Amino acid sequence: MADIWKHLPDALRGNIEARTGTVTVAVPPTAGTVSDFAATLKTPKGLVFCKAVREDNPGAWMHRLESVVNSVLPPDIAPRLLWKVEADGWLALGFEHVPGRHADLSPGSDDLPLVAATLETLAGTLTPAPPLRAFSLADRWSGQDFWHNLGSRHRDRLDPWTAARLNTLVLAERDAPELIDGKTLVHTDLTGSNLLVHGDAVHVVDWAFPAPGAAWADTAYMIIRLIEAGHTPGQAERWADGVSLWRAAPARSVTAFGAILTGLWTFRAAETPGRPWDALSAVGLAWLRHRLG
């Protein structure tokens, strides 16, 4: 048995095993996680994926939100939440285990049409957004001044192209909350590692940061990840044209989305240089150069 299971408090393990039976193996995931514990558990009742967090962890609220949002997600898209356990200052969530590998987002991947179809299904099913106590994208991004702060505090870190368009980016960022508002529940953190592919099926996992927003927003997030995976911005946008909700997105709204998201990453890169912020800032800026010329 993996030692990670033994490191959990006795009371937490006991409460989990009261639901699953004795855990004989705990296998950690291959991709990173913000949880204090994450593993696939082998139990007499079958496999279950468990993530757990200390209740004093600043990210514990995301696990609570995920436990609430799970009940409104499409059952053929997101793994079901089987149980929630709170014990000894910990919160643990147990999800049905779904087979699959992380989606390959590289150019030419056979997974790309499946991902596009999944985005259509998600937006269609989650519009209108179910009633949840979750900040909307508009609320989340309201009042942000990333580009203004970059200009006043880190102008020396801006390349000539960005510095020349700073006013445009400031204005786009200020318009973004209104332009990305909407009535669809969006994931807001779609990456290859949050998409599990098995045959023709795709499951979307890690619903820790959902928000009501524009129906095309998750496709816009995915464009960033496609550029990160080796697509040119033009190639990524042509892929997105296969998603009908994206085709209906106003160009000004998409540019504002890219401006505020890239502003966030560029500001974080200026404040704390290094991965992942430097890399994400570079990807976002590549997309903005494509859109703004």
C-alpha positions in Angstrom: 0.0 0.0 0.0 1.3 3.4 -0.8 2.5 5.3 2.2 0.4 8.4 1.3 -2.7 6.6 2.6 -1.1 5.8 5.9 -0.2 9.5 6.3 -3.8 10.5 6.6 -5.3 10.8 10.1 -6.7 7.6 11.6 -10.2 9.1 12.0 -10.3 10.2 8.4 -9.2 6.8 7.1 -11.7 5.1 9.4 -14.6 7.2 8.1 -13.6 6.6 4.5 -13.3 2.9 5.0 -16.7 2.8 6.7 -18.0 3.6 3.2 -15.6 1.8 1.0 -14.3 -1.2 3.0 -10.6 -1.6 3.6 -8.3 0.3 1.3 -5.6 -2.0 0.0 -3.8 0.3 -2.5 -3.6 4.1 -3.0 -2.2 5.2 -6.3 -1.5 9.0 -6.7 -2.4 10.7 -9.9 0.2 11.4 -12.6 -0.8 15.0 -12.9 -0.4 17.7 -10.3 -3.2 18.5 -7.8 -3.9 21.3 -5.4 -5.3 18.8 -2.8 -3.3 17.8 0.2 -4.1 14.2 -0.7 -5.2 12.6 -4.0 -5.2 9.0 -5.0 -7.2 6.2 -6.7 -8.1 3.8 -3.9 -8.5 0.1 -4.4 -11.4 -1.2 -2.2 -13.6 -4.2 -1.9 -16.3 -2.2 -3.6 -14.1 -1.3 -6.5 -11.9 1.7 -7.4 -12.7 5.2 -6.2 -10.8 8.4 -6.7 -10.3 10.4 -3.5 -9.1 13.9 -3.0 -8.8 15.4 0.5 -7.7 18.7 2.0 -7.0 20.1 5.4 -9.8 22.4 6.4 -7.3 25.2 7.2 -6.0 25.0 3.6 -6.8 28.2 1.8 -8.1 26.1 -1.1 -10.5 24.1 1.0 -13.4 26.2 -0.2 -12.8 24.9 -3.8 -13.4 21.3 -2.6 -16.6 22.4 -0.9 -17.8 24.1 -4.0 -16.9 21.0 -6.1 -18.9 18.8 -3.8 -22.0 21.1 -4.4 -21.6 21.6 -8.1 -21.2 17.9 -8.9 -24.9 17.2 -8.5 -25.8 19.4 -11.4 -23.1 18.2 -13.9 -24.0 15.9 -16.8 -23.6 12.3 -15.5 -22.0 11.1 -18.8 -19.4 13.9 -18.6 -18.3 14.3 -15.0 -17.6 11.5 -12.5 -20.2 11.2 -9.8 -19.5 12.2 -6.2 -20.1 9.1 -4.1 -19.4 10.5 -0.6 -18.1 13.3 1.4 -16.3 12.8 4.7 -15.2 15.4 7.3 -13.0 14.2 10.2 -10.1 15.4 12.3 -9.8 18.7 10.5 -10.0 17.2 7.0 -12.5 17.2 4.2 -12.4 14.2 1.8 -14.4 13.7 -1.4 -14.8 10.3 -3.1 -15.6 10.1 -6.8 -16.5 7.2 -9.1 -13.4 6.0 -10.9 -13.5 6.6 -14.6 -10.9 5.0 -16.9 -9.0 7.1 -19.3 -5.9 9.1 -20.1 -5.2 12.8 -20.2 -6.3 14.4 -23.4 -3.6 15.1 -26.1 -4.0 18.7 -27.2 -1.1 18.7 -29.7 -1.6 19.6 -33.3 -3.2 16.7 -35.3 -4.3 14.8 -32.2 -7.4 12.6 -32.6 -8.6 13.9 -29.3 -9.3 17.4 -30.6 -12.7 16.6 -32.2 -13.8 14.8 -29.0 -12.8 17.9 -26.9 -14.8 20.2 -29.2 -17.9 17.9 -28.9 -17.5 17.9 -25.2 -17.5 21.7 -25.1 -20.7 21.7 -27.0 -22.3 19.2 -24.6 -21.2 21.1 -21.5 -22.5 24.5 -22.6 -25.7 23.0 -23.9 -26.4 21.1 -20.7 -25.3 23.9 -18.3 -27.3 26.7 -19.8 -28.9 28.3 -17.9 -26.5 27.8 -15.1 -27.9 25.9 -12.1 -28.4 28.0 -9.0 -25.1 27.8 -7.1 -23.4 30.1 -4.6 -20.5 30.8 -6.9 -19.2 34.1 -8.1 -19.8 34.8 -11.8 -16.9 35.4 -14.2 -18.0 39.0 -14.3 -17.8 39.2 -10.5 -14.5 37.4 -10.4 -12.9 39.8 -12.8 -14.6 43.0 -11.8 -12.4 45.9 -10.7 -9.1 44.3 -11.8 -6.3 46.5 -13.0 -3.6 44.1 -14.0 -2.4 46.1 -17.1 -2.6 49.4 -15.3 -0.5 48.0 -12.5 2.0 46.5 -14.9 2.4 49.9 -16.6 2.9 51.7 -13.3 5.0 49.1 -11.4 6.6 46.8 -14.0 6.9 48.8 -17.2 10.5 47.7 -17.6 9.3 44.1 -17.9 7.0 44.8 -20.9 8.3 44.1 -24.4 8.0 46.9 -27.0 4.9 45.4 -28.6 3.0 45.2 -25.3 4.2 48.6 -24.0 3.0 50.2 -27.3 -0.5 48.7 -26.8 -0.8 49.2 -23.0 -3.7 51.7 -23.2 -5.6 49.3 -25.5 -5.1 46.4 -23.0 -6.1 48.6 -20.0 -9.4 49.5 -21.7 -10.1 45.9 -22.9 -9.5 44.7 -19.4 -11.9 47.2 -17.9 -14.6 46.2 -20.4 -14.0 42.4 -19.9 -16.4 41.7 -16.9 -19.4 42.9 -18.8 -18.4 41.3 -22.0 -17.7 37.8 -20.6 -20.8 37.7 -18.4 -23.4 35.1 -19.3 -25.8 32.4 -18.1 -23.7 29.3 -18.7 -21.9 27.4 -15.9 -18.3 27.2 -17.2 -15.4 25.1 -15.8 -12.8 27.9 -16.1 -9.8 25.6 -15.8 -9.9 23.2 -18.8 -6.6 21.6 -19.5 -5.4 18.4 -21.0 -5.0 16.9 -17.5 -8.6 17.8 -16.6 -10.0 15.9 -19.6 -9.9 12.1 -19.4 -10.3 10.3 -22.7 -11.4 6.7 -23.0 -12.4 5.5 -26.5 -14.8 8.2 -27.8 -15.8 9.3 -24.3 -14.4 12.3 -22.5 -14.9 13.0 -18.8 -14.3 16.5 -17.4 -12.8 16.5 -13.9 -11.7 18.9 -11.2 -14.7 21.2 -11.0 -13.1 23.3 -8.3 -13.5 26.7 -9.8 -16.8 26.9 -11.8 -18.6 30.2 -12.5 -21.5 31.5 -14.5 -20.2 33.2 -17.6 -20.4 33.4 -21.4 -21.2 30.1 -23.2 -18.0 30.4 -25.3 -15.7 31.0 -22.3 -14.5 27.4 -21.8 -13.6 27.3 -25.5 -11.6 30.5 -25.1 -9.7 28.9 -22.1 -9.0 25.9 -24.3 -7.5 28.1 -27.0 -4.8 29.1 -24.5 -4.1 25.4 -23.8 -3.9 24.6 -27.5 -1.3 27.3 -28.1 0.6 26.0 -25.1 0.5 22.5 -26.7 2.1 23.7 -29.9 -0.7 25.2 -32.1 -0.3 28.6 -33.6 -3.0 31.1 -32.4 -4.5 30.9 -35.9 -4.6 27.1 -35.8 -6.2 27.2 -32.3 -8.9 29.6 -33.3 -9.7 27.6 -36.5 -10.1 24.5 -34.2 -12.5 26.6 -32.0 -14.6 27.4 -35.1 -15.8 23.8 -34.8 -17.7 24.8 -31.6 -20.9 26.6 -32.6 -21.1 28.7 -29.4 -17.6 30.0 -30.1 -18.6 31.1 -33.6 -21.3 33.3 -32.1 -18.8 35.0 -29.7 -18.3 38.7 -30.5 -14.7 39.4 -31.5 -14.5 42.4 -29.0 -15.6 40.1 -26.2 -13.0 37.4 -27.0 -10.2 40.0 -27.2 -11.3 41.4 -23.8 -11.2 37.9 -22.4 -7.7 37.3 -23.7 -6.6 40.7 -22.4 -7.7 40.3 -18.8 -6.5 36.7 -18.5 -3.1 37.5 -20.0 -3.0 40.6 -17.8 -3.4 38.4 -14.7 -0.7 36.0 -15.8 1.7 38.7 -16.9 1.2 40.6 -13.6 1.9 37.4 -11.6 5.0 36.7 -13.8 6.3 40.2 -13.0 5.6 39.8 -9.2 6.9 36.2 -9.0 8.9 35.3 -12.0 9.2 31.6 -13.0 6.9 28.8 -14.1 4.0 28.7 -14.5 3.3 32.4 -14.9 6.1 33.2 -17.3 5.0 30.4 -19.6 1.3 31.3 -19.4 2.0 35.0 -20.0 4.0 34.2 -23.1 1.1 32.0 -24.5 -1.5 34.7 -23.7 0.7 37.4 -25.3 1.1 35.3 -28.5 -2.7 35.1 -28.7 -3.2 38.8 -28.2 -0.6 39.6 -30.9 -2.6 37.4 -33.3 -5.8 39.2 -32.4 -4.5 42.8 -32.2 -1.9 42.6 -35.0 
